[in-house]
Amino acid sequence: MSGFFKSSIGRKVAMALSAFFLMFFLLQHFAINILSVFSPELFNEVSHFMGTNPLIQFALQPVLLFGVIFHFVMGFILEIKNKKANGVAYAKNNGAANSTWVSRNMIWSGVAILAFIILHFIDFWFPEINTKFVKGDWSGTMAGVEGYRYYEELVHKFANPVRVGAYVLAFVFLALHLLHGFTSAFQSMGGTAGRKKTLQTIGTAYSIIIPLGFIFIALYHHFFNH
């Protein structure tokens, strides 16, 4: 197994697999969050289920955390290895003449996304861990709030225009990252040239719709709930 990760192909396959996993999680995360726009009650119910289900909390959540860390660490390793090997960045072809700006700057869009994830953890994940695992409160309720607290917490976070601006900017970087990363992941797994156009179409749709959806959620709660 260690030999697999030492090879260039092995590292790219591992990177692709972690990318697929994170893209699936992103889709699932969006499906839950968009409920906050259409049905706060349903959003609260689903959030409480996800936040208190033992399988999700004690099995899937650690896997997700590992997947995030693995993807970024592997990305930095690929960047360093490729620079040492031929002096070009990860996922770069043969210069600006035949590669896009996005593909040549995957590492920087990745850094921007990592900064956002840290902000997102500070905003939501760390307080949630503190409430449930430190304070031992799994009720999902909050003083002064009728029903579950999740919708109220979400709306409160998007009251600050600076934070909303940071979220919007981060999802713009995510869209740029996905525009190249989606197709690249399939190519690393052996996607054929004949399917490249189809994959690019699907990847472009995913890369634009999902980040745009998250931006819509942030802007909606900022402008219509305050």
C-alpha positions as CSV (number, residue, x, y, z in Angstrom):
1,M,0.0,0.0,0.0
2,S,2.8,2.4,0.8
3,G,4.3,1.7,-2.6
4,F,1.0,2.6,-4.2
5,F,1.1,6.1,-2.6
6,K,4.7,6.6,-3.6
7,S,3.9,6.2,-7.3
8,S,2.6,9.2,-9.3
9,I,-0.4,7.2,-10.6
10,G,-1.2,5.9,-7.1
11,R,-1.2,9.4,-5.7
12,K,-3.4,10.8,-8.5
13,V,-5.9,7.9,-8.0
14,A,-6.0,8.5,-4.3
15,M,-6.6,12.2,-5.0
16,A,-9.4,11.4,-7.4
17,L,-11.1,9.0,-4.9
18,S,-11.0,11.6,-2.1
19,A,-12.4,14.2,-4.6
20,F,-15.3,11.9,-5.5
21,F,-16.1,11.4,-1.8
22,L,-16.0,15.1,-1.0
23,M,-18.1,16.0,-4.1
24,F,-20.7,13.6,-2.9
25,F,-20.7,15.0,0.6
26,L,-20.9,18.6,-0.9
27,L,-24.1,17.5,-2.8
28,Q,-25.6,16.0,0.3
29,H,-24.7,19.1,2.4
30,F,-26.3,21.3,-0.2
31,A,-29.5,19.2,-0.3
32,I,-29.9,19.7,3.4
33,N,-29.0,23.4,3.6
34,I,-31.3,24.4,0.7
35,L,-34.2,23.1,2.9
36,S,-33.6,26.2,5.2
37,V,-34.9,28.4,2.4
38,F,-38.1,26.4,1.7
39,S,-38.9,24.8,5.0
40,P,-37.2,25.8,8.3
41,E,-39.1,23.1,10.1
42,L,-37.9,20.4,7.8
43,F,-34.4,21.8,7.8
44,N,-34.4,21.6,11.6
45,E,-35.7,18.0,11.6
46,V,-33.1,16.8,9.1
47,S,-30.3,18.7,10.8
48,H,-31.3,17.2,14.2
49,F,-31.4,13.7,12.7
50,M,-27.9,14.1,11.1
51,G,-26.5,15.7,14.2
52,T,-27.7,13.0,16.6
53,N,-27.6,9.8,14.6
54,P,-24.8,7.6,16.1
55,L,-23.7,6.2,12.8
56,I,-23.2,9.6,11.3
57,Q,-21.6,11.1,14.4
58,F,-19.3,8.3,15.4
59,A,-18.5,6.6,12.0
60,L,-19.2,8.8,9.0
61,Q,-18.1,12.1,10.6
62,P,-14.6,10.9,11.4
63,V,-14.4,9.5,7.8
64,L,-15.4,12.9,6.4
65,L,-12.8,14.7,8.5
66,F,-10.2,12.3,7.4
67,G,-11.3,12.7,3.8
68,V,-10.9,16.5,4.0
69,I,-7.5,16.3,5.5
70,F,-6.3,13.6,3.2
71,H,-7.5,15.5,0.1
72,F,-5.6,18.6,1.0
73,V,-2.5,16.9,2.2
74,M,-2.4,14.8,-1.0
75,G,-2.9,17.9,-3.1
76,F,0.1,19.6,-1.5
77,I,2.2,16.5,-2.0
78,L,1.3,16.3,-5.6
79,E,2.1,19.9,-6.1
80,I,5.6,19.5,-4.5
81,K,6.3,16.2,-6.3
82,N,5.4,17.6,-9.7
83,K,7.4,20.7,-9.2
84,K,10.4,18.6,-8.3
85,A,9.9,16.3,-11.2
86,N,9.4,18.8,-14.0
87,G,9.0,22.3,-12.6
88,V,5.2,22.6,-13.3
89,A,2.3,22.7,-10.9
90,Y,-0.2,19.9,-10.3
91,A,-2.6,19.3,-13.1
92,K,-0.7,21.7,-15.4
93,N,-0.2,20.6,-18.9
94,N,2.5,22.4,-21.0
95,G,2.2,26.0,-20.1
96,A,-0.4,28.7,-20.7
97,A,-0.7,27.9,-24.3
98,N,-2.6,24.6,-23.8
99,S,-3.9,24.8,-20.2
100,T,-6.5,26.9,-18.4
101,W,-5.8,29.4,-15.7
102,V,-7.9,27.2,-13.4
103,S,-5.8,24.1,-14.0
104,R,-2.6,26.1,-13.4
105,N,-3.8,27.5,-10.1
106,M,-5.5,24.5,-8.5
107,I,-3.2,24.8,-5.5
108,W,-4.2,28.4,-4.8
109,S,-7.9,27.8,-5.2
110,G,-7.4,24.9,-2.8
111,V,-5.7,27.1,-0.3
112,A,-8.6,29.5,-0.5
113,I,-11.1,26.7,0.1
114,L,-9.1,25.3,3.0
115,A,-9.2,28.8,4.6
116,F,-13.0,28.7,4.2
117,I,-13.3,25.3,5.7
118,I,-11.4,26.5,8.7
119,L,-13.9,29.5,9.0
120,H,-16.8,27.1,8.5
121,F,-15.5,24.8,11.3
122,I,-15.2,27.8,13.6
123,D,-18.7,29.0,12.7
124,F,-20.6,25.7,12.9
125,W,-18.6,22.5,13.6
126,F,-16.6,23.5,16.6
127,P,-19.6,25.0,18.4
128,E,-21.6,21.9,17.6
129,I,-18.8,19.6,19.0
130,N,-18.6,21.8,22.1
131,T,-22.4,21.6,22.6
132,K,-22.7,17.9,22.2
133,F,-19.5,16.3,23.3
134,V,-18.2,18.8,25.9
135,K,-21.5,20.1,27.4
136,G,-23.3,16.8,26.7
137,D,-26.4,18.6,25.3
138,W,-27.9,16.5,22.5
139,S,-31.3,18.0,22.7
140,G,-30.9,20.2,19.7
141,T,-32.7,23.1,21.5
142,M,-31.6,26.5,22.6
143,A,-32.9,28.9,25.3
144,G,-35.3,31.4,23.8
145,V,-35.8,29.5,20.6
146,E,-39.0,27.4,19.9
147,G,-38.2,24.0,18.5
148,Y,-34.8,23.0,17.3
149,R,-31.9,25.5,17.2
150,Y,-30.3,24.8,13.8
151,Y,-32.3,27.2,11.7
152,E,-31.8,30.0,14.2
153,E,-28.1,29.4,14.3
154,L,-27.8,29.4,10.5
155,V,-29.7,32.7,10.2
156,H,-27.6,34.3,12.9
157,K,-24.4,33.4,11.2
158,F,-25.5,35.1,8.0
159,A,-26.4,38.4,9.6
160,N,-22.8,39.7,9.3
161,P,-22.1,41.1,5.8
162,V,-18.4,40.4,6.2
163,R,-18.9,36.7,6.9
164,V,-21.4,36.5,4.0
165,G,-18.9,38.1,1.7
166,A,-16.3,35.6,2.8
167,Y,-18.7,32.7,2.1
168,V,-19.6,34.1,-1.3
169,L,-15.9,34.5,-2.3
170,A,-15.1,31.0,-1.0
171,F,-17.7,29.4,-3.1
172,V,-16.5,31.3,-6.2
173,F,-13.1,29.7,-5.5
174,L,-14.8,26.4,-5.0
175,A,-16.5,26.7,-8.4
176,L,-13.1,27.5,-10.1
177,H,-11.5,24.5,-8.3
178,L,-14.3,22.1,-9.3
179,L,-14.3,23.3,-12.9
180,H,-11.0,21.6,-13.4
181,G,-11.0,19.1,-10.6
182,F,-14.2,17.3,-11.6
183,T,-13.0,16.2,-15.0
184,S,-9.4,15.7,-13.8
185,A,-10.7,13.2,-11.2
186,F,-12.4,11.1,-13.8
187,Q,-9.3,11.2,-16.0
188,S,-7.2,10.0,-13.2
189,M,-9.5,7.0,-12.8
190,G,-9.1,6.1,-16.4
191,G,-12.0,8.1,-18.1
192,T,-11.8,7.7,-21.8
193,A,-11.2,10.6,-24.2
194,G,-14.5,9.8,-25.9
195,R,-16.4,10.6,-22.7
196,K,-14.4,13.8,-22.0
197,K,-17.0,16.1,-23.5
198,T,-19.8,14.5,-21.5
199,L,-17.8,14.7,-18.3
200,Q,-16.9,18.3,-18.9
201,T,-20.6,19.1,-19.4
202,I,-21.6,17.4,-16.2
203,G,-18.6,18.8,-14.4
204,T,-19.4,22.3,-15.5
205,A,-23.0,22.0,-14.4
206,Y,-22.0,20.6,-11.0
207,S,-19.2,23.2,-10.5
208,I,-21.5,26.1,-11.2
209,I,-24.9,25.0,-9.8
210,I,-23.7,23.7,-6.4
211,P,-21.5,26.7,-5.4
212,L,-24.2,29.1,-6.8
213,G,-26.7,27.3,-4.7
214,F,-24.7,27.8,-1.5
215,I,-24.2,31.5,-2.4
216,F,-28.0,31.8,-2.9
217,I,-28.5,30.3,0.6
218,A,-26.1,32.8,2.2
219,L,-27.5,35.8,0.4
220,Y,-31.1,34.8,1.0
221,H,-30.7,34.5,4.8
222,H,-28.7,37.7,4.9
223,F,-31.2,39.9,3.0
224,F,-34.5,38.3,3.8
225,N,-34.1,37.2,7.4
226,H,-32.6,40.4,8.9
